[in-house]
């Protein structure tokens, strides 16, 4: 079963937009984001709020994977290295 769009066809000139440089965009009607705005901001992933801070999670890792991270952890510690590695993976996805 295919989904049909009920929205009218876009009238956006995508070719013109793709060819624009950042300095060609007029941001004059967009208000500045203040520190107060940022204080009220809520991080969401998939539309759901993400709590601040850290969460405890029990994870079973293969022994060789754990040993690899232990050898590389250094002064930052195992948890910090694994957290940075997962964050980098998120950025690539």
C-alpha positions in Angstrom: 0.0 0.0 0.0 1.5 3.3 -1.0 1.0 6.6 0.7 -0.2 9.5 -1.4 0.7 13.0 -0.5 -2.3 15.2 0.0 -0.2 18.3 0.2 0.1 20.6 -2.8 3.3 20.3 -4.7 6.1 22.5 -3.4 6.7 25.8 -5.2 10.2 26.1 -3.7 12.9 26.8 -6.1 15.3 24.2 -4.8 18.0 24.7 -7.5 18.2 28.4 -6.5 18.4 27.6 -2.8 21.1 25.0 -3.4 23.2 27.5 -5.3 22.9 30.2 -2.6 25.9 30.9 -0.3 25.4 31.7 3.5 26.0 35.4 2.9 23.1 35.5 0.4 20.6 34.5 3.0 18.6 37.4 4.7 18.4 36.7 8.4 17.1 40.1 9.3 13.6 38.9 10.3 14.8 36.2 12.6 15.1 37.3 16.3 18.4 36.8 18.2 18.5 33.9 20.5 19.0 35.1 24.1 20.5 33.4 27.1 17.0 33.3 28.5 15.8 31.4 25.4 18.6 28.9 25.9 17.7 28.5 29.6 14.2 27.4 28.6 15.3 25.1 25.8 14.5 21.4 26.0 16.7 18.9 24.2 14.5 16.4 22.3 15.4 13.2 20.4 12.6 11.8 18.2 10.3 14.4 19.7 10.7 13.1 23.3 12.5 15.2 25.9 15.9 13.9 27.0 16.7 14.4 30.7 19.9 16.3 31.6 22.9 14.7 33.1 23.9 11.1 33.1 21.8 7.9 33.4 23.0 4.6 34.8 22.8 1.8 32.3 23.9 -1.8 32.7 25.5 -3.0 29.5 27.1 -6.3 28.7 30.2 -5.8 26.5 32.3 -8.5 24.9 35.5 -9.0 26.8 37.8 -8.0 24.0 35.8 -4.8 23.5 36.0 -3.9 27.1 39.8 -4.7 27.2 40.3 -2.4 24.2 38.7 0.5 25.9 40.5 -0.1 29.2 43.9 -0.1 27.4 43.0 3.2 25.6 41.2 5.0 28.5 44.3 6.7 30.1 43.7 9.5 32.5 40.2 10.3 31.2 38.8 7.0 32.4 36.9 4.2 30.8 33.5 5.7 31.1 34.5 9.0 29.5 36.2 7.3 26.6 33.2 5.1 25.9 30.9 8.1 26.2 33.1 10.1 23.7 33.2 7.2 21.3 29.4 6.7 21.3 28.9 10.5 20.9 31.2 10.5 17.8 29.2 7.6 16.4 26.0 9.6 16.9 27.4 12.5 15.0 28.3 10.3 12.1 24.8 8.7 11.9 
